[in-house]
Amino acid sequence: QVQLVESGGGLVQAEGSLRLSCAASGIIFRLADMGWYRQAPGKQRELVATVTAVETTNYADSVKGRFAISRDNSKNTVYLQMNSLKSEDTAVYYCKARSVWKYDYWGQGTQVTVSS
């Protein structure tokens, strides 16, 4: 059974920083493509950043230069370092894993609230 557990969300002031973590189990983590997505109230879920099994990264234009995704295969964990946070970054952030068999798994989400 695949489990993705996000942590690190919370309330932060604008221009502040947060680091999200997503711990994975039940999956061959080193072969999985990992990603962070977010969903703000009344909006569709959108891609924030992804990192492939070979550590190729991709970012939404809105977060380029402010956010950094990384992974630690020894800990089965993917991170999202978020700097210079803005009020428009407020959302529930979800971790996604795509297995080597191309199945997608989602975490339960963690709330990030940026106050201006």
GIKA-V568389 format. One record per residue. N is the residue number from 0. OMEGA is omega in degrees with one decimal (none if undefined). Layout:
# GIKA-V568389
n;omega
N;OMEGA
N;OMEGA
This chain:
# GIKA-V568389
n;omega
0;-178.2
1;174.9
2;174.0
3;-176.8
4;179.5
5;174.8
6;174.8
7;177.9
8;178.5
9;-179.9
10;-179.0
11;177.2
12;176.8
13;-176.1
14;176.8
15;-176.8
16;171.5
17;172.4
18;176.1
19;175.5
20;175.6
21;179.6
22;-176.3
23;173.9
24;178.5
25;-177.6
26;174.7
27;-167.4
28;-173.5
29;178.8
30;-175.0
31;168.3
32;-174.7
33;179.8
34;172.2
35;177.2
36;177.5
37;178.7
38;176.8
39;-179.8
40;177.8
41;-178.8
42;176.7
43;175.3
44;-177.5
45;177.2
46;174.3
47;-178.2
48;176.5
49;172.9
50;-177.2
51;178.7
52;178.5
53;171.2
54;167.6
55;-177.1
56;178.3
57;-176.4
58;168.4
59;-178.9
60;-175.6
61;-177.4
62;-179.1
63;179.9
64;179.1
65;-177.8
66;176.2
67;177.5
68;177.9
69;179.3
70;175.8
71;-176.0
72;178.6
73;-179.6
74;-177.4
75;-173.8
76;172.4
77;-175.6
78;170.5
79;175.4
80;-176.8
81;-180.0
82;178.3
83;-175.7
84;-179.9
85;-179.9
86;-179.8
87;173.3
88;178.9
89;-176.6
90;165.9
91;-177.8
92;-177.4
93;173.2
94;176.6
95;173.6
96;172.4
97;-174.9
98;179.4
99;176.0
100;175.2
101;170.9
102;178.6
103;176.6
104;-177.1
105;170.9
106;-175.8
107;177.9
108;175.8
109;-175.3
110;171.9
111;179.5
112;-179.3
113;180.0
114;-178.2
115;none
